[in-house]
Amino acid sequence: MADLFSMKNRVVLLTGASRGLGRDMALTLGGAGATVLCAGRTVKELEKTARAITRKGGRAHVVPLDITDEAAVREQVASIISRHRRIDVLVNNAGIIYREAIVDTTTDAFRAAVETDLVSQFMVAREVGRHMLERKYGRIVNISSIMGILGRATVAGYVAAKHGLIGLTKSLAVEFGPHVTANAIAPGYIRTELNVPLQRNKEFCVMLEQRTAAHRWGKPEDLRGPLLLLASDASAYMTGHTLVVDGGMTTILA
Ligand SMILES: NC(=O)c1ccc[n+]([C@@H]2O[C@H](COP(=O)([O-])OP(=O)(O)OC[C@H]3O[C@@H](n4cnc5c(N)ncnc54)[C@H](OP(=O)(O)O)[C@@H]3O)[C@@H](O)[C@H]2O)c1
């Protein structure tokens, strides 16, 4: 049964592997047998992730990449294909968040969130997708958020982009089938650098504990099973789906 979720002989391109959820995802995929191509801007941190994988006997390489740079995306995807021959799995994980009321948010700040959290995922999926279509195999996993399902004050660009990413996932599923699947994960609140201000906000933490069945913040390891499901052949008949992993936050009215 474990073979169903195996990543053996799979080459995975994972963006945002330098810290937070991406680092844990990289270790999870590497531990399941994949060669993990760790992409992001901070090479030193990517090297730490890659070393953590190789120390455990896995395979990993660093891919310096700013996902908002279209020319760099094209170049890196081409160079990966020539070096590794294939990309079996793409995990579009990199993302940013700005916190400001709409009336104080500049158009540039709104645009920057949408560029990094939606337009870049489109560019990477298009470049990798062309190659997956040719090879007739691929798994695309987009990391959205419960902010792709709900609205929330002060994060309009993020909310708009994460809703858009769920829509993009459905479009990728339609155009890339039958051999390439595209699914999304919508995590709830998981402790990382992205949400330090909320971790320090007592009122928010009380609300979070009441609105989750587990009465706690999520941990990066809570995403391991869902990620392996969508990245492996276990999900061969799932596509266009958004898997919500939020401890029940979007289903509980508390
Ligand atoms: N933590 C949560 O509670 C939560 C909940 C729902 C969804 N998510 C989503 O999960 C993903 C990871 O979040 P996280 O909490 O791990 O955040 P994080 O700790 O802030 O890490 C963000 C990652 O994205 C990378 N990144 C940002 N801009 C980039 C760019 N232009 N090019 C390449 N890489 C870039 C960063 O790497 P560099 O800075 O080194 O480039 C870093 O590795 C995000 O998409 C986030 O929206 C998180």
The ligand as a Tripos MOL2 file, in Angstrom:
@<TRIPOS>MOLECULE
LIG
   48    52     1     0     0
SMALL
NO_CHARGES

@<TRIPOS>ATOM
      1 N1          1.9350   29.2170    6.8520 N.am      1 LIG1
      2 C1          0.6340   29.2060    6.6680 C.2       1 LIG1
      3 O1         -0.1440   29.2630    7.6270 O.2       1 LIG1
      4 C2          0.0580   29.1100    5.2900 C.ar      1 LIG1
      5 C3         -1.3240   28.9290    5.1860 C.ar      1 LIG1
      6 C4         -1.8860   28.8200    3.9290 C.ar      1 LIG1
      7 C5         -1.0810   28.8810    2.8080 C.ar      1 LIG1
      8 N2          0.2470   29.0670    2.9410 N.ar      1 LIG1
      9 C6          1.0310   29.1260    1.7170 C.3       1 LIG1
     10 O2          2.0910   28.1900    1.7720 O.3       1 LIG1
     11 C7          3.2100   28.6870    1.0330 C.3       1 LIG1
     12 C8          4.4490   28.6700    1.9120 C.3       1 LIG1
     13 O3          4.2140   29.4940    3.0390 O.3       1 LIG1
     14 P1          5.1800   29.5750    4.2990 P.3       1 LIG1
     15 O4          4.3150   29.7580    5.4720 O.co2     1 LIG1
     16 O5          6.1550   28.4730    4.2600 O.co2     1 LIG1
     17 O6          5.8830   30.9700    4.0070 O.3       1 LIG1
     18 P2          7.3870   31.4740    4.2730 P.3       1 LIG1
     19 O7          7.9470   30.7900    5.4640 O.co2     1 LIG1
     20 O8          7.3220   32.9510    4.2370 O.co2     1 LIG1
     21 O9          8.1600   30.9370    2.9730 O.3       1 LIG1
     22 C9          7.8520   31.4600    1.7040 C.3       1 LIG1
     23 C10         8.7290   30.7990    0.6740 C.3       1 LIG1
     24 O10         8.4370   31.3740   -0.6170 O.3       1 LIG1
     25 C11         9.6500   31.7520   -1.2350 C.3       1 LIG1
     26 N3          9.4470   32.8940   -2.1350 N.ar      1 LIG1
     27 C12         8.8190   34.0570   -1.8800 C.ar      1 LIG1
     28 N4          8.8670   34.8780   -2.9560 N.ar      1 LIG1
     29 C13         9.5600   34.1930   -3.9110 C.ar      1 LIG1
     30 C14         9.9620   34.5010   -5.2290 C.ar      1 LIG1
     31 N5          9.6800   35.6860   -5.8170 N.pl3     1 LIG1
     32 N6         10.6750   33.5760   -5.9250 N.ar      1 LIG1
     33 C15        10.9750   32.3860   -5.3700 C.ar      1 LIG1
     34 N7         10.6250   32.0400   -4.1280 N.ar      1 LIG1
     35 C16         9.9270   32.9370   -3.3960 C.ar      1 LIG1
     36 C17        10.5870   32.0920   -0.0780 C.3       1 LIG1
     37 O11        11.9230   31.8990   -0.4760 O.3       1 LIG1
     38 P3         12.9900   33.0670   -0.7080 P.3       1 LIG1
     39 O12        12.5710   34.2550    0.0970 O.co2     1 LIG1
     40 O13        14.2530   32.4190   -0.2890 O.co2     1 LIG1
     41 O14        12.9320   33.2800   -2.1900 O.co2     1 LIG1
     42 C18        10.2000   31.0250    0.9480 C.3       1 LIG1
     43 O15        10.8990   29.8210    0.6880 O.3       1 LIG1
     44 C19         2.8160   30.0810    0.5450 C.3       1 LIG1
     45 O16         2.3110   30.0030   -0.7610 O.3       1 LIG1
     46 C20         1.7070   30.4720    1.4960 C.3       1 LIG1
     47 O17         0.8280   31.4050    0.9550 O.3       1 LIG1
     48 C21         0.8540   29.1880    4.1600 C.ar      1 LIG1
@<TRIPOS>BOND
     1     1     2 1
     2     2     3 2
     3     2     4 1
     4     4     5 ar
     5     4    48 ar
     6     5     6 ar
     7     6     7 ar
     8     7     8 ar
     9     8     9 1
    10     8    48 ar
    11     9    10 1
    12     9    46 1
    13    10    11 1
    14    11    12 1
    15    11    44 1
    16    12    13 1
    17    13    14 1
    18    14    15 2
    19    14    16 1
    20    14    17 1
    21    17    18 1
    22    18    19 2
    23    18    20 1
    24    18    21 1
    25    21    22 1
    26    22    23 1
    27    23    24 1
    28    23    42 1
    29    24    25 1
    30    25    26 1
    31    25    36 1
    32    26    27 ar
    33    26    35 ar
    34    27    28 ar
    35    28    29 ar
    36    29    30 ar
    37    29    35 ar
    38    30    31 1
    39    30    32 ar
    40    32    33 ar
    41    33    34 ar
    42    34    35 ar
    43    36    37 1
    44    36    42 1
    45    37    38 1
    46    38    39 2
    47    38    40 1
    48    38    41 1
    49    42    43 1
    50    44    45 1
    51    44    46 1
    52    46    47 1
@<TRIPOS>SUBSTRUCTURE
     1 LIG1         1 GROUP 0 **** ****
